Amino acid sequence: MPFERQIKRDSFCKVGDFIKTMMDSLERISAEYWWLSIIPVISVLIPVVLVPLIVVNLPVDYFVRNEKREKYKKSGFPLSYILYGLKTLSGFLIVCMGIVLLFIPGQGLLTIFTGLVIMDFPGKRKLELILFQRKSVRKAINWIRGRWGKEKLGETFTKA
């Protein structure tokens, strides 16, 4: 019997050492990677704050007009390219977040739409129209605009 007690005591010490080592590791990791806690906050703030801000500021005839939008004006050489790159990168990141939100609770399609509005790339208009043609997206956009006292976006729109 004394031998069995010795084994149990040794195994308990090993488990205790393991738990202590794990706790020390978690404390070290939490001190080094605290910034990862920002990701969930951003994933909540973008759909809640940025999406309505962009949707509300869209012109009423955004989907009705057929003319090509002006190209990004490049007035100051280095600064304009940097701003253009940041704008496109932020739109891309918002589209990626929207894709993630398709699989978890959230406004995935609306977030993708917002990212597309921000970005500039060939075929952008066609993708925007495809998304806007979905009744759920159009209804959500017009609901947000109505809450802010803005006119609904056109129910009729041009084909891509």
N, C-alpha and C positions, 0 to 999 in steps of 0.2 A: 503493500500500500504506500509506503513512503516514496517509492520510486514513481508511482502514478501521480502523486501530488507534486513532485518535483517537475514532471513533464508539463502538467497543467500550469504551474507557476511560470515555467520558462516560456511556454507558448503565449501566456497572457502578457508577459513582458515584451515578447516579440510583436504581438498585436498592438500593444501600447506604444512601442517604439515606431511602428509603422504609422499609426494614427498621428503621433507627434510629428513625424517626418512629413506626412501629407499636409498637416495644418501649417507647418513652416513653409512648405512649398506654395500652398495657396496664398499665404500672406505675402510672400515674395512676388508671386505672379500678380496679385491684385495691386501691389505697389507699382509694378513695372508697366502693367497694361490697363491702367485705370481708364485710359482714353477709349477703350472698347465699349465702355458703358454709354458712350455718346451715340453709338449707332442706333439703339432702340429709340432714343429720344428723337433723333433726326427722322427716323422712319415714321414717327407719329406726327412730327411737326410739319413735314413737307406736304402730306396730303391734307392736313387740317388748315394750314396757313397759306402755303404757296399756291396750291391748286385754286382755291377761291379767288385769291388775289389776281392770278393770271386770267381766269375765266371771266371775272367781273370786268376786267379792262380790255377784253376783246371788243373790237368794233361790231356794231349790230350787223353790218353787211359782210362780216368776215367770210362767210361761206357762200354768199350770193355773188359777190364781185368775181369777175372772171379774169381781170388783168393780172399780169405777173407783178408780184411784189418787188419793191426796189431791192437791189442787191445791197449787201451790207456796205455802208459807206466807209471807205478807207481814207480818212483824212490825214491822220498822223501815222506814219509808217509803223513804227514798232508797237506803239500802244494799241492801235486798232487791231492788229493781228493778235496781240495777246488777249484783248477783250473778246474778239471773235472766237478764239480758241477756248477761253473760259466759258463763254456762253454755250458753245456747242458741247463742251465737256459736261457742264452742269445739266444740260438737256438730256444727254446720254445717260448720266447717272440717275436722273429722275425716271427715265424710261426703264432702266434696269430695276429701280425700286418698284415701279408699277408692275413689272413682270413678276417680281417676288410677291407683291400684294395680290396677284391673281390667285395665288395658292394659299394665302393666309387671309384672315379677315381684314378687309380694307377696300378702298376704291381703286382697284387695279387699273381698269380701263380708263378711268378719269385721270389717274396719275400718268399713265402712258400718253394720253392725249396732251396733257400739260407739257410733258417733256418734248413731244413732237412740236408743239407750238414754239417752244424756246429754240429748238435746233434749226439749222439750215442744212439741207442736203437734197440731192436730186430725188424726186418722187415724194417729197414731203406733203405736198398738197393732196396727192392721191390717198396717202395713208390717213391724213386728217379727215378727208371726206368719208373714207371707209368707216372710220371710228364714229364720226358724227352721224352717219346713217343708222347706226344702232340706236334703237329707241331708248334703251336704258341710259346710254351716254348723253343723248340729246336731252332727255328728261332731267337728268342730274345737272347738266350744265344750265339749263333754263331755270331749274329750281334754285340753284345758287345765285344766279343773276336776279331772280325775282326777290330773294331775301335781301339783296342789296339795293333793290329799287331800280334795277336796270331792265331795259327791254329784252325780250327773248331774242335769241339768235334766230335767223331766218329758218322757217320750217321748210322752205324750198331752197335748194342749193344747186350749184352747177355740178355737172358730172366731171369726174376727173379726166 
